[in-house]
């Protein structure tokens, strides 16, 4: 039942539970596999322990194993640690370095002693001696980048890695320009980034966590085709082997709201998840849940049909202009020649980032395909079905030239 075009860039393992397809796992680092749907815990802040345990238990039962925890408050951290109990080893935890609550309010610190205070408190609260992914918290601006990578902050993070207190180094960002600079340092192995079809369709300079307001009205007519800067970021992460985990997958709930969606109609939770998982390099779509029912709704993604996952009819609404750009939706299938057109486009988009120098990983993935672009017989069946007017036949020729097959 799982869509043939939804798994392109990563080998995966599907876990069956009593005949029910319950989870797909994607590799974020050698030997580390994260569930394709994971848990964001922001909604657990301020909730009683019983509610926290309900959500953690539900996530565990539905085979979720990836969890993001950025909140600095002692109570929510301790509630999560208590709810995890001996199951801590069963979860890949993203813990954020630099997230503080100075003055009892969320704040950001790049001061190593202050960061160390909160990081050690996180270890104690979770009853552990390591965090799987140590995230450089909130790197959104040029100043954030300098404060993280040109100071003692990054030295502290690297020391944590050497001491085994973090296993991988990551960073969180909402800004594709700054995120690209982070990836290009070569120091991070994971990137937590805000991924959804609305954010992907706005100018790169837009502040996606400040300008939208409560109903997307702050963007007015800015919703357009997928912004190439954001698309190139995903392709760069794939080329560099940097795993992406997503935040704001549902747009803080706006995308599934009939009243507040920026599109002609709301997306479903499953459609939002499917969109995120179709971006290059994305390994886990993290969904903020505050109840067992919300965990169940996110996990239901794996039981949906291709038609139920299909997001194209919504994002191709009159407010959006996606003409000519492949969004890897798979409507072009089946190809009479057996070409996985969506996969070819993904690898081609990675190669387009560095003309004349095809990334080795993209070339290897392309060669592993059963049929490359050269197998195209130009029958045009793909283009007749494409909702976005992509020049598929020309792209197949380009892929054959770029990859030599």
N, C-alpha and C positions, 0 to 999 in steps of 0.2 A: 504493500500500500504506500510505502514512502516514495515521494516523488523522485523520479529518476534524475531530475535536474537540480535537486536540492543538495546533493552531495557531490562536490566537484573537487575541491582543493585538498581534501584530507582523507586519509584512510579512517574508517570508523568501525565501531563494534556496536551492534544492536543487541540489547539485552531483552530477552523475552521473559515475561512473568506470567506463568499460567496461560501461555498462548497469546497474551496481550503484549503488543509492542510497547515498551515502556520508556526506553531511553536509547539515544544514539550517543556514542562517545567519540570525541575528536581529540587528536593529539595536540597539546599546546606546547609540549617540550618532550624530548626523548624520555619515554617511559611514563609520561604524565598525561592522562586522558581525562578530559573534562566533559561532563554531560552537556549536550547541545542546548539544553534548557537548564538554567541555574537560578539561584535565588539571590535577589537583592534584599537587604535586610533593613533598609531605611524606614520602611513602614512599621517596623517593630519597635522603634524608638518611642518610649513613653507608654508602651503597652505592658500590662501585667505579665508576670512570669507565665501564668497558665496559657495566655494567648501566644507568647513566644514559643513555648514548648509545643503547642498545637501545630504551629507553622513548621517548626524544625522537624517534628515527627512526620508530618505530611510530606515534606520534601524528601526525607530519608526513605519513606515508604514508596515514593514514586521515582526512586533511583537518582534523584538529583545529587550531585556530589561537588558542585562548584558554588561558592558562596562569597559575596562581597560584603565587607564590613568596614565602613569608613567612619561611622559615628564615634566621636571621642568620649561620650558620656560613660561613666563607670557602670551605671545601672544596666543599660542595655547590653553592654559587653558582658557583664557578669550573668545576666539572664540567658544570653546566648550560650555562654560557656557552660552554665548549669544544664541547659537543655541538651547540649551536645553530649555531655558526659563522656563516656568511654567511646563514643562514636566520632570523636574529633578526628581520628586517623582516617575516617571514611570520607572526609570533606577536604576539598582543595579550597583553602581560605585565602582570599585577597585581603590583606590588612594594609591600611594606608598609613604611611609615615609622613608626619607633618600635620595631621589632623588633630587639633587640640580644642579645648573648651575653656580657654582663658577667660575669666570673668563670667563663667557659666554660660557662655555663648560659643557657638561654633566659630572656630578661628583657624588660621593657617600659620604655622611656624616653620621657619627654615633654620632655626637655632638648634644645633645638634644636641646640647644638653636637654632642652625642652622636648625635642622629638624623642630622645631616649627615654625620658620620663613617661611619656604616653605610650611608647612602644612596649616598654617593660610592663606597664600596667595592662596592656592588651594581652601579653603572654600570660600574666597571672590570671586575668579574668577568664581566658579560654582554657586555662589549666593545661598549658602546653609549653614546650621549649622552642618551638619554631613556628613561623608563618610560611605558608607555601609560596605566596607571591607578595613581596614587599613593594607596595605601590607608592611611588613618588606622588604625593597628593596634589591634585588640582594645578596642572601646568598648562595654563591657558593663554598667557601673554608673554611678550618678550621679557618683561621683568621676572615673571615666574620662571622662565627658562634660565635666565642668568642666576637667579637666587637658588635654583636647584643644581645646575651643572657647573657653575663657576665659583662655588663656595665650598665650605666644609660639609654642607649637607650631603652631597653625593659621596664624599669620603666616608661619612657615617654609614650610608646605605651600603657601600662596597664592603665596609668592615663587617656589617651584619651578615653579608653574603659569605665572607671568608670564615666567619665564626659559625656558620650553619644556622644562624637564627632566622634567616630567610633562605629559601631554596632558589627562587627566581626573582629577578628585578623587573618591575613594571612601572607604569605611570598612567595617570588618569588625565584626560583632557577633553574639552568640548570644542576646541578650536583646531581645524584641520591644518592650518599653516604652522601653528606652534607644534602640533602633534607630529607633523612631518620632521621638524627639526629634532624633536625628541628621538624619533626612530633613527634618524641619520647619525645620532651620536654613536650608535652601535652598542650602547650600554644596556638597553632594555630588551627583554625577551617577550614581554606582553604589553599591550596597550588597552586600557579601558577607554572606550570612546562612545559618544552619544550617536546611536545609529537608528534612524527610522526614515521613512520616505519623505516626511515633511522637512526634517532637518537637512536631508540630502538635497533638497530642492531649493535651498535659499543661498544667497551669496555667502562666500567664505568669511567675509568680515562681519556677518551678522552674529549677534550674541544670542545663541540659542537658549541660554538659560536666563536671559534677562529681557529680551525684546518681545517674546511671544505674548506675554501677559497671560491672562487666564482663558483666553478664547482665540488665540492666534491673531487677534486683530492688529497687533503691532506690526505684522508683516504685510497686511493689506494684499496687494497684488504681487508680492514677491515670490510666491510659490511658482516655480517654473520647472524646467528640466533638471535632471540630476546634475549637480554642480561638478564640473570636472576636477576641481581641487580636492573635493571629498572622495570622488571616485579614484583619483590617483593616489590618495593616501592609502586606501584599502589595497590597491594593487602594489604599492610600495611595501606595505607590511607583508604581503604574500611573497614578494620577491626577496625580502630580507629575512623571512622566516620568523616574523614577529606575530605572535598570536593576538587576535583581537577578541576581547570580551565586551559585551555591549551594555550600556546604560541608556536610560530614557527610551527603551524599546517601544513602549506604548505612548511615548510623548507625555509622560506624567499623567496618563489616562485620557489626554485630550483626543488622541487619535481614535479611541473607541467610543467617544461621546457623541451622540447625535447632535447635541447643541453646540459643541465646541470644535469639532473636527474642521480642518482647513479644506477638506475635500468635499465633494458633492454628497458623500454619505460616509458614515464611520467605517473604519476597518474593524475586523474582529481581532481578538487576541492572537488567534492562530495565524492570521494574515500578517500581523506585525512581526511575529516571531519568524515566519517564513521569509519575509523581506530581509530581516537582519541576517538570517543564516545563509542567504543567497549572496551576501557581499563577500568578496575575496578576503581571505585571512580570518574571517569570523569563526570562532570556535564555540562560543557559548553565548546565548542570549539570556541575560540576567533579568529576571522579572521581579519587581517589588511586590511582595504579597503580605497581607496582614491577616489572612484567615486560611483555614484549610480549604475552603471552597475556591479561593483564588489560586492556591497551589494546584488544585485539581484542574482548574480551567487552563492553566499554563501547560500542565503535563498532558492534557487532552490533545495537544498538538500532534502527538505521535499516532493518534487514532484518526486524524482527519484525512479525507480524500484529497487528491490533487486539486479538485475543483474547490473544495472548502478552503484550501490554503492559498488559492490564487488571489493575489492582490492587484493584478494589473487593471481590472475593470474599475477599481477605485482610484488608483493614482493616475490613470489615463483620463480622468474627468476633465471637463472644459477648463478648470483652473490650472491644469498642468500642461506643460509642453515638453514631452519626452521624445519628440520626433528624432529618429535617426540613431538613437543610442540604445544599445542592448542593455537590458536590465536583468538578463539571465533567467527570464521567467519560464522558458521552455515551451511557449506556445508554438514555436516553429517545428517541434517534433510531431511525428516521426519523420526523419529524413530517409528518402528511398535508398540513399547510399550508405546509411548507417552512421552518419556523422552526428556526434553530440555537439550540435551547433552552439549551445550555451557554454559548454566547456571550452570549445575553441575560442569563443569570444573572451572568456575570462583570461585565458593565457595570452591571447593577443593584446588585451588591455594592459597586462603586466609588461609585455615586451615593448609596447608603445611608449612606456615611460622612459626608456633608454634606447633611442633609435641607434641601430648599428651594434648594440651590445646586449644581446638577449640574456637575461638572468638565467643561470644554470638550472635553478629549480623549476622555472617556468618551462624551459626547454625539455627537462626530464619528464615533467607532467604531460606536456604535449605529446612527446614521443610515446608515452604509455597509453595514449588514446588508441582505440581500435582503428579509427579512421581520422586522418587529418584533413585540412582544407583542400588538399589536392584531389581528394575523392569526390569533390563537388562536380555534378554533371550539369549544373545550372538549369535545373528543371523549374525553379522558381516556386516550388510548393511552400518552402519556408517563408519566403517574402509575402506570399498571399495570405499567410496566417498570422504574421507578425503584427501586433497591435500598435507598434511604434515606428513602422516604416523603416526599419533597419536595412541597409543595403547588404544583405547577408551574402549574396554571391560575390560581390566585390571584396567583402571582408574575408571570405574563404580563400580568395586568390591572394590577398595580402598575407594571410596566415601561412599559406604554402610558401610564399616568398621569404617571409621572416624566419620560419622554422625549417625550411628546406624540405617540406613534405606535405 
